[in-house]
Amino acid sequence: MLHSKPPLPDALYGAAQVRDLDARLIAAGTPGFELMQRAAHAAWRALRRRWPDAGDVTVLAGRGNNAGDGYLIAALAKRAGWQVRVLAVGDTAALTGDAESAYKEALAEGVDVRPWQQQALSGVLVDALLGTGLKGDVRVPYADAIEAINASGLPVLAVDIPSGLCADTGHMLGKAVRADLTVTFIGLKIGLFTGDAPDLVGELVFDDLQADPAIVAQVPVSVKRLDTFNLPRLAPRSRTSHKGMFGRALVIGGDLGFGGAALLSTESALRCGAGMVTLATRPEHVSAALARFPEVMSAGISSANQLMGLIEPATVLVVGPGLGQAAWGRSLLSAAANAERPQVWDADALNQLAAGSVSLPEGCVITPHPGEAARLLGVSTREIQADRPAAAKALAKKFDAVCVLKGSGSLISSPTGELALADHGHPAMATGGLGDVLAGVIGALMAQRMPAFEAACLAVWLHALAGEKCGSDGRGLAAADLIPVIRKLLEEQQPCLS
């Protein structure tokens, strides 16, 4: 997903909160129709920047305030001398309030307004069908109009949000418009950044409609969007630093046939600044580990009893990469679960947690992908994806742990419900081993005494942006490719020396 410049705000809101903001602005003295006009002007400016020579606009309008924005955009295009038509999918007789005023203004400008009858479409299409108040799946005739928009092959601007995309969850409600450009107003919606959103939103432009910051501050933020200006800070190091000051990360995993996962976590923990890193894995994998990173203390472990001596000096445990679900992995996980240490649980550790065979200790971070999240909550993956913010919060609360719900628009939730979101990433990251790298990064930051929620936030952002940078080379991304890029990003953002 591309973003406008300057950077987008970090505050994300639900649909009800944005409606509350709108109501507060009106109550403070800005008429609703004035806000609608500002929205139309913002969308029209963005349209002309993106398609300056189009000269032709077709607005598909519903019957709410989203349609009102569309009618005013049509009036602006008409004044500019463009060819303009509005296809009214919603009954114009049902328009009320500001939307009705906008409709009348379009008519006064001579805009051609016709009922939607499956006409051929032309020019830049403006999606002003359905706004943020949509509940349930899209129904006809709106579903038919959305299909026609998507099948047209024409450029599409979505007003506020692509019709059919849930503003609260990023879930596609049956059908949704695939926009090339979305212009959104007043407050950024959570649903523009997670779930199905990256396939639907296109370039995102935000306009606050000149909202009074003091009024905006009255409405609590639902989710913090992570960006360079609000990342948790890893303190710079003094010149007299030594390895004992930055913790010992113990990576536990790598059953037979799965040794690579544990090696990836180990290498990422090493490269992200843990003072010392120990790998507890199958004896068969020690030689490979020594060849790859002689700096790591690699221990061949055949039983849980051998693990206890490694747990004792550890600052943080990273448990699960390549652990497997056989007797070896179960015994090691049981030993880790009884250790009073902050821990990062990933992969097979989460599968065993979902099976109820082990309990999560305090101070942990869990890093499920949607399928693992579904098993942990006892629901379907579809249900997880239908409301990712709610799922992340439910997992954090259930296990009293920080939860990283991976996927498009990864979410980080604290047990108290604090939510953060990372909106970077790339489709080339759809490959094995990426989660193992992330677990190691989180573990390294926690080893350096960063609190669990902050460590998860910084790690997810570093991991996502590194993936975006590596993904620019296209398919064939390997998980290990991210590690040097993550190290470089960490230094760029938070230098080792002040």
C-alpha positions in Angstrom: 0.0 0.0 0.0 1.4 3.4 -0.9 1.0 6.4 1.4 0.7 10.1 0.9 3.3 12.6 2.0 3.5 14.1 4.6 3.3 10.9 6.7 0.0 9.7 7.8 -1.1 10.3 11.5 -0.5 7.5 13.9 -4.0 7.6 15.4 -6.5 5.0 14.1 -10.2 5.0 15.0 -13.3 2.9 14.6 -16.2 4.0 12.5 -18.3 5.0 15.6 -15.4 7.1 16.8 -15.0 9.0 13.5 -18.8 9.7 13.6 -18.4 11.0 17.1 -15.6 13.3 15.9 -17.8 14.5 13.1 -20.6 15.2 15.6 -18.2 17.1 17.9 -16.9 19.3 15.1 -20.5 20.1 14.1 -21.5 20.9 17.7 -18.4 23.1 18.0 -19.7 25.3 15.2 -18.6 23.8 11.8 -21.8 23.0 9.8 -22.0 19.5 8.5 -22.4 20.7 4.9 -19.2 22.7 5.3 -17.4 19.5 6.3 -18.9 17.7 3.3 -17.7 20.5 1.0 -14.2 20.2 2.5 -14.2 16.5 1.9 -15.3 16.9 -1.7 -12.6 19.5 -2.3 -10.0 17.2 -0.8 -11.1 14.3 -2.9 -11.2 16.4 -6.1 -7.7 17.7 -5.4 -6.4 14.2 -5.0 -8.2 13.0 -8.2 -6.7 15.8 -10.3 -3.2 15.1 -8.9 -3.5 11.4 -9.8 -5.3 11.8 -13.1 -4.8 15.4 -14.2 -5.7 14.8 -17.9 -8.6 12.4 -17.5 -11.3 15.0 -18.3 -14.1 12.5 -17.6 -15.7 11.4 -14.3 -18.4 9.0 -13.4 -19.7 9.1 -9.9 -21.6 6.1 -8.5 -23.6 7.4 -5.6 -25.5 5.7 -2.8 -27.9 7.6 -0.5 -26.0 8.6 2.6 -23.4 11.2 3.4 -20.9 9.3 1.3 -23.2 9.9 -1.7 -23.3 13.6 -0.7 -19.5 13.8 -1.0 -19.9 12.2 -4.5 -22.5 14.7 -5.7 -20.3 17.6 -4.6 -17.3 16.1 -6.4 -19.4 15.9 -9.5 -20.3 19.6 -9.1 -16.6 20.5 -8.8 -15.7 18.4 -11.9 -18.5 20.1 -13.8 -17.2 23.5 -12.9 -13.8 22.5 -14.1 -15.2 21.7 -17.5 -14.9 17.9 -17.3 -17.5 15.5 -18.6 -19.5 14.3 -15.6 -22.3 12.0 -14.9 -23.7 10.6 -11.6 -25.2 7.1 -11.6 -27.5 7.0 -8.6 -27.5 3.5 -7.2 -29.4 4.7 -4.2 -32.8 6.3 -4.7 -32.3 10.1 -4.9 -35.7 10.6 -3.2 -34.3 9.0 -0.1 -31.6 11.6 0.3 -31.9 13.8 3.4 -30.0 16.5 5.2 -26.6 17.4 3.9 -26.6 14.7 1.3 -29.9 16.1 -0.2 -28.3 19.6 -0.3 -25.3 18.2 -2.1 -27.6 16.5 -4.7 -29.4 19.8 -5.3 -26.0 21.6 -5.7 -25.0 19.0 -8.4 -28.3 19.5 -10.2 -27.8 23.3 -10.1 -24.4 22.9 -11.7 -26.0 20.9 -14.6 -24.6 17.5 -13.6 -26.3 14.7 -15.4 -27.8 12.4 -12.7 -29.4 9.1 -13.8 -30.5 6.0 -12.1 -28.0 3.1 -12.1 -29.1 0.6 -14.8 -26.0 -1.3 -15.5 -24.8 1.4 -18.0 -21.4 1.3 -19.5 -18.9 3.2 -17.3 -16.3 5.7 -18.5 -13.6 8.0 -17.2 -12.4 8.1 -13.6 -14.9 6.2 -11.4 -15.7 7.8 -8.1 -17.0 5.3 -5.5 -19.5 7.2 -3.4 -21.7 4.2 -2.7 -21.3 3.0 0.9 -19.5 4.7 3.8 -18.3 3.6 7.1 -21.7 2.7 8.5 -22.1 -0.5 6.5 -23.2 -3.5 8.6 -23.4 -6.9 7.1 -22.7 -8.1 3.6 -23.3 -5.8 0.7 -26.6 -6.4 -1.0 -28.0 -5.6 -4.5 -28.1 -3.2 -6.2 -24.9 -2.1 -4.5 -23.2 -5.5 -5.0 -23.9 -5.3 -8.8 -22.5 -1.8 -8.9 -19.3 -2.9 -7.1 -18.9 -5.8 -9.5 -19.3 -3.4 -12.5 -16.7 -1.0 -11.0 -14.2 -3.8 -10.5 -14.8 -5.3 -13.9 -14.4 -2.0 -15.7 -10.7 -1.8 -15.8 -11.0 2.0 -15.2 -9.2 4.1 -12.6 -11.2 4.2 -9.3 -11.2 6.8 -6.5 -13.0 5.7 -3.3 -14.5 8.4 -1.1 -13.6 7.8 2.6 -13.4 4.0 2.3 -13.8 1.5 -0.5 -17.5 0.5 -0.5 -17.8 -3.0 1.1 -14.7 -2.7 3.3 -15.5 -2.7 7.0 -14.0 0.4 8.6 -13.6 -1.3 12.0 -11.9 -4.6 10.9 -10.6 -4.4 7.3 -12.8 -7.3 6.4 -14.5 -7.4 3.0 -18.2 -7.6 3.5 -19.1 -9.9 0.7 -18.0 -7.6 -2.1 -15.8 -4.5 -2.1 -14.5 -1.9 -4.5 -10.9 -2.3 -5.5 -9.7 1.3 -5.6 -6.6 2.8 -7.0 -6.9 5.8 -4.7 -8.8 6.2 -1.4 -9.2 9.7 0.1 -10.3 9.4 3.7 -11.4 12.2 6.1 -11.3 13.5 9.7 -9.7 10.3 11.3 -8.0 7.3 9.9 -10.0 4.2 10.1 -8.5 0.9 11.4 -10.0 -1.0 8.6 -7.9 0.8 6.0 -4.8 -0.9 7.3 -5.4 -4.5 8.1 -7.2 -7.6 6.8 -8.3 -7.3 3.2 -7.5 -3.6 3.0 -4.2 -3.7 1.2 -5.9 -5.3 -1.8 -8.6 -2.7 -1.9 -7.4 0.7 -0.7 -4.7 1.5 -3.2 -2.9 4.8 -2.5 -4.2 6.3 0.7 -4.6 10.1 1.1 -5.8 11.6 4.4 -7.4 15.0 5.0 -8.4 16.1 8.5 -10.9 18.6 7.0 -9.3 21.3 9.2 -10.5 19.7 12.3 -9.6 21.4 15.6 -6.9 19.3 17.2 -8.3 20.0 20.6 -11.6 18.5 19.6 -9.9 15.5 18.0 -8.0 14.9 21.2 -11.3 14.4 23.1 -11.9 11.1 21.3 -9.7 8.2 22.5 -7.5 6.5 19.9 -8.3 2.8 19.2 -5.1 1.7 17.6 -1.6 3.4 17.3 -0.2 3.0 13.8 3.6 2.5 14.2 5.9 4.9 12.4 9.3 6.3 12.7 8.2 9.2 15.0 6.5 7.0 17.6 8.5 3.8 17.9 9.6 2.5 21.3 13.1 3.6 22.0 16.0 1.2 22.6 18.5 3.3 24.7 21.9 4.0 23.2 24.9 2.3 24.7 27.6 3.9 26.8 31.1 3.6 25.6 31.9 1.4 28.6 29.3 -1.2 27.8 29.9 -4.9 28.0 28.0 -8.0 26.9 26.6 -8.7 30.4 24.6 -5.5 30.2 22.4 -6.6 27.3 21.0 -9.9 28.4 21.2 -13.5 27.4 18.7 -14.8 24.9 18.1 -18.6 24.9 16.5 -20.0 21.7 14.8 -23.4 22.3 13.8 -25.4 19.2 14.9 -27.3 16.1 13.7 -30.8 16.3 14.9 -33.3 13.7 14.0 -32.0 10.2 13.2 -28.5 11.6 16.7 -27.2 12.6 16.6 -24.2 10.2 13.8 -22.5 12.1 15.8 -22.4 15.3 18.9 -21.1 13.4 16.9 -18.2 11.9 15.7 -17.1 15.3 19.1 -17.5 16.8 20.8 -15.4 14.1 18.2 -12.6 14.3 18.5 -12.5 18.1 22.3 -12.2 17.7 22.1 -9.5 15.0 19.6 -7.4 17.0 21.8 -6.8 20.0 21.3 -9.4 22.6 24.5 -9.5 24.7 24.8 -13.3 24.5 22.8 -15.8 22.6 22.5 -19.5 23.4 20.8 -22.1 21.2 19.3 -25.3 22.7 18.6 -27.7 19.8 19.1 -31.3 18.7 22.7 -32.5 19.0 22.5 -33.2 15.2 22.2 -29.5 14.5 25.1 -28.2 16.6 27.7 -28.5 13.8 25.5 -26.5 11.4 25.0 -23.8 14.1 28.7 -23.5 14.8 29.5 -23.2 11.1 26.8 -20.5 10.7 27.5 -18.4 13.8 30.5 -19.4 16.0 29.6 -16.5 18.3 26.5 -18.4 19.6 26.8 -21.0 22.4 25.1 -23.9 20.7 24.2 -26.8 22.9 22.9 -30.2 21.9 20.0 -31.1 24.1 18.5 -34.6 24.3 16.3 -34.1 27.3 14.6 -31.4 29.4 17.1 -32.1 32.3 19.9 -30.8 30.1 18.0 -27.6 29.4 17.7 -26.5 33.0 21.2 -25.3 33.3 20.8 -23.1 30.2 17.5 -21.6 31.4 19.0 -20.5 34.8 21.3 -17.7 33.4 18.9 -16.7 30.6 17.3 -13.3 30.5 14.6 -14.2 28.0 13.6 -17.5 26.2 12.5 -17.8 22.6 10.6 -21.0 22.4 9.0 -22.8 19.5 10.8 -22.3 16.2 11.1 -25.8 14.8 10.3 -27.3 18.2 7.9 -29.9 16.8 5.1 -31.6 18.7 6.9 -34.9 19.4 8.1 -36.0 22.8 11.4 -34.0 22.6 9.7 -30.7 21.9 6.9 -31.3 24.5 9.5 -32.0 27.2 11.5 -28.9 26.4 8.4 -26.7 26.3 7.3 -28.0 29.6 10.6 -27.1 31.2 10.4 -23.6 29.6 6.8 -23.1 30.8 7.9 -23.7 34.4 10.7 -21.1 34.2 10.1 -17.7 35.7 11.6 -15.8 32.7 10.1 -13.5 30.1 9.5 -15.6 27.0 8.5 -15.4 23.3 6.4 -18.3 22.2 6.0 -19.0 18.5 5.1 -21.8 16.1 4.9 -25.3 17.7 4.9 -23.8 21.2 1.6 -22.1 20.2 0.2 -25.4 18.8 0.9 -27.1 22.1 -0.5 -24.2 24.0 -3.7 -24.5 21.9 -3.9 -28.2 22.7 -4.0 -27.4 26.4 -0.9 -29.5 27.2 1.0 -26.6 28.7 0.4 -23.2 30.4 1.9 -19.9 29.4 4.1 -18.3 32.1 3.9 -14.6 33.0 5.6 -11.9 30.9 5.3 -13.6 27.6 4.8 -12.6 24.0 2.9 -14.9 21.7 3.2 -14.5 17.9 0.4 -16.5 16.1 -0.5 -16.3 12.5 -4.2 -16.4 11.8 -4.4 -20.2 11.7 -2.6 -20.5 15.1 -4.8 -17.7 16.5 -7.8 -19.7 15.5 -6.6 -22.8 17.3 -5.8 -20.8 20.4 -9.3 -19.2 20.5 -11.1 -22.3 19.4 -12.7 -20.6 16.3 -12.1 -20.7 12.6 -9.4 -18.8 10.7 -12.2 -17.0 8.9 -13.6 -15.7 12.2 -10.1 -14.4 13.1 -9.7 -12.6 9.8 -13.2 -11.2 10.0 -12.2 -9.1 13.1 -8.4 -9.1 13.5 -8.3 -6.3 16.2 -10.9 -8.1 18.3 -9.0 -11.4 17.9 -5.6 -9.9 18.9 -7.2 -8.3 22.1 -9.0 -11.6 22.9 -5.7 -13.6 22.7 -3.8 -11.1 24.8 -6.5 -11.2 27.5 -7.0 -14.9 27.5 -3.3 -15.7 27.9 -2.4 -12.6 29.9 0.4 -12.0 27.3 1.4 -9.5 24.6 -0.1 -10.9 21.3 1.4 -10.3 17.9 -1.3 -11.3 15.4 0.7 -11.7 12.2 -0.6 -11.1 8.7 -1.5 -8.2 6.5 -1.5 -5.2 8.9 0.0 -7.0 11.9 -1.5 -6.1 15.2 0.1 -6.0 18.6 -2.1 -6.1 21.7 -1.3 -5.8 25.4 -3.3 -7.8 28.0 -5.0 -4.5 28.9 -6.2 -4.0 25.3 -3.7 -1.5 24.1 -3.4 -2.0 20.3 -0.7 -1.1 17.8 -0.5 -1.8 14.1 2.3 -2.1 11.5 1.2 -1.3 8.0 4.4 -2.1 6.2 5.1 -5.4 4.4 5.3 -7.0 1.0 3.6 -10.0 -0.7 7.1 -11.5 -1.2 7.1 -12.1 2.5 4.7 -15.0 2.0 7.4 -17.6 2.5 8.7 -19.9 5.3 10.9 -18.7 8.1 9.7 -15.1 8.5 8.1 -15.8 11.8 11.2 -17.4 13.1 13.2 -14.3 12.3 10.5 -12.1 14.1 10.6 -14.2 17.2 14.3 -13.8 17.5 14.1 -10.0 17.1 11.5 -9.7 19.8 13.6 -11.9 22.1 16.7 -9.8 21.5 14.9 -6.6 22.4 13.5 -8.1 25.5 16.9 -9.4 26.5 18.0 -5.7 26.4 15.4 -5.0 29.0 12.8 -3.5 26.7 9.2 -4.2 28.1 7.3 -6.9 26.2 4.8 -4.7 24.5 7.3 -2.2 23.4 9.7 -4.9 22.2 7.0 -6.5 20.2 6.0 -3.2 18.6 9.5 -2.2 17.6 10.3 -5.7 16.3 7.2 -6.0 14.2 7.8 -2.6 12.6 11.5 -3.5 11.9 10.5 -6.8 10.5 7.7 -5.5 8.3 9.7 -2.6 6.9 12.7 -4.9 6.2 10.4 -7.2 4.4 9.0 -4.3 2.3 12.5 -3.3 1.4 13.7 -6.8 0.5 10.4 -7.5 -1.3 11.0 -4.7 -3.7 13.4 -7.2 -5.5 10.4 -9.5 -6.2 9.7 -13.1 -5.6 12.2 -15.5 -4.1 12.7 -13.6 -0.8 14.4 -15.8 1.8 13.8 -15.3 5.5 17.5 -14.8 6.2 17.5 -11.9 3.7 15.7 -9.8 6.3 18.2 -10.1 9.1 21.0 -7.7 7.9 18.3 -5.2 6.8 16.6 -5.3 10.2 20.0 -4.7 11.8 20.6 -1.7 9.5 17.1 -0.3 10.1 17.6 -0.6 13.9 20.8 1.4 13.7 19.3 4.0 11.4 16.4 4.6 13.7 18.0 4.1 17.1 21.8 4.3 16.9 24.0 2.3 19.2 25.9 5.4 20.1 24.1 8.6 20.9 
